[in-house]
Amino acid sequence: MPQATQTAEQVEIAPPASKPKSPQVRPEKQDKPEVSPPWRVLLHNDEVNIFEKVVRIVHRLTPLSEPEALQRTAEAHTRGRAVLLSTHRERAELYVEQLTSAGLTATMEEDN
């Protein structure tokens, strides 16, 4: 059987197969995680602890520097209470627990 020869004119070259387009998937709107409001940790004046002891405890249990702990303790002494710091609720609870365990009077309130 004779072989058929093809010339370049007779050969049709198909265009390269294009990739099927993927359907455009839009990401669902992602709700941003709800940010909880900050809470204030308050130090209250008391007639039990000496001033220097309070400064040491506040400095040891919080991220406040010694001069900041001194200033906040002085404010609590003169005004009756002072805001030590503001943080999320769980951490505020931890600070209050640690400060009261050390013999200080501390509370927390929502920072509005």
C-alpha positions as CSV (number, residue, x, y, z in Angstrom):
1,M,0.0,0.0,0.0
2,P,1.5,3.3,-1.0
3,Q,2.0,5.8,1.7
4,A,0.3,9.1,1.4
5,T,2.6,12.0,1.7
6,Q,1.4,15.3,3.1
7,T,2.7,18.7,2.3
8,A,2.8,21.5,4.8
9,E,-0.1,23.1,3.1
10,Q,-2.3,20.0,3.7
11,V,-1.5,19.7,7.5
12,E,-3.7,21.7,9.7
13,I,-2.1,22.6,12.9
14,A,-4.6,23.0,15.7
15,P,-4.2,25.9,18.0
16,P,-2.8,25.0,21.4
17,A,-5.4,23.7,23.6
18,S,-6.4,26.4,26.0
19,K,-6.9,25.5,29.6
20,P,-10.5,25.6,30.6
21,K,-11.1,28.7,32.8
22,S,-11.7,27.9,36.4
23,P,-14.9,29.4,37.7
24,Q,-14.2,32.6,39.6
25,V,-14.8,31.8,43.2
26,R,-15.3,34.8,45.3
27,P,-14.3,34.4,48.9
28,E,-17.1,34.6,51.2
29,K,-17.1,37.7,53.3
30,Q,-15.1,36.8,56.3
31,D,-16.4,38.3,59.4
32,K,-13.6,40.0,61.3
33,P,-13.0,38.5,64.7
34,E,-14.9,40.5,67.3
35,V,-12.5,42.5,69.3
36,S,-13.4,42.6,73.0
37,P,-13.4,45.9,74.7
38,P,-10.4,46.7,76.9
39,W,-10.7,46.5,80.7
40,R,-9.0,48.7,83.2
41,V,-7.1,47.2,86.2
42,L,-7.6,49.5,89.2
43,L,-5.4,49.8,92.3
44,H,-7.2,51.0,95.4
45,N,-5.7,52.8,98.4
46,D,-5.8,50.8,101.6
47,E,-4.7,51.5,105.1
48,V,-2.9,48.1,105.5
49,N,0.0,48.1,103.1
50,I,3.0,50.4,103.3
51,F,3.7,52.5,100.2
52,E,7.0,51.0,99.3
53,K,5.6,47.5,99.4
54,V,2.8,48.4,97.1
55,V,5.2,49.9,94.6
56,R,7.3,46.7,94.7
57,I,4.3,44.5,94.1
58,V,2.9,46.6,91.3
59,H,6.3,46.7,89.6
60,R,6.8,42.9,90.0
61,L,3.3,41.8,88.8
62,T,2.7,44.2,86.0
63,P,4.7,45.5,83.0
64,L,5.0,48.9,84.6
65,S,8.5,50.2,85.2
66,E,9.4,51.2,88.8
67,P,8.8,54.9,88.2
68,E,5.4,54.1,86.6
69,A,4.5,51.8,89.6
70,L,5.6,54.6,92.0
71,Q,3.4,57.2,90.1
72,R,0.3,54.9,90.0
73,T,0.7,54.0,93.7
74,A,1.0,57.7,94.6
75,E,-2.2,58.4,92.6
76,A,-4.0,55.6,94.4
77,H,-2.8,57.0,97.7
78,T,-3.9,60.5,97.0
79,R,-7.1,60.0,94.9
80,G,-8.2,56.7,96.4
81,R,-7.6,54.6,93.2
82,A,-5.5,54.6,90.1
83,V,-5.7,52.9,86.7
84,L,-2.7,50.5,86.5
85,L,-3.2,49.4,82.9
86,S,-5.8,48.5,80.3
87,T,-5.9,45.1,78.6
88,H,-8.3,42.4,77.5
89,R,-10.7,40.9,80.0
90,E,-8.9,37.6,80.7
91,R,-5.6,39.3,81.4
92,A,-7.2,42.0,83.5
93,E,-8.8,39.2,85.6
94,L,-5.4,37.6,86.0
95,Y,-3.8,40.9,87.2
96,V,-6.6,41.5,89.7
97,E,-6.2,37.9,91.0
98,Q,-2.4,38.3,91.4
99,L,-2.6,41.7,93.0
100,T,-5.2,40.7,95.5
101,S,-3.3,37.5,96.3
102,A,-0.3,39.7,97.1
103,G,-2.5,41.6,99.6
104,L,-3.4,44.6,97.5
105,T,-6.9,45.9,96.8
106,A,-7.5,45.8,93.1
107,T,-10.5,45.6,90.8
108,M,-11.3,45.9,87.1
109,E,-13.9,47.7,85.0
110,E,-14.8,47.9,81.4
111,D,-12.8,50.7,79.6
112,N,-15.5,52.6,77.7
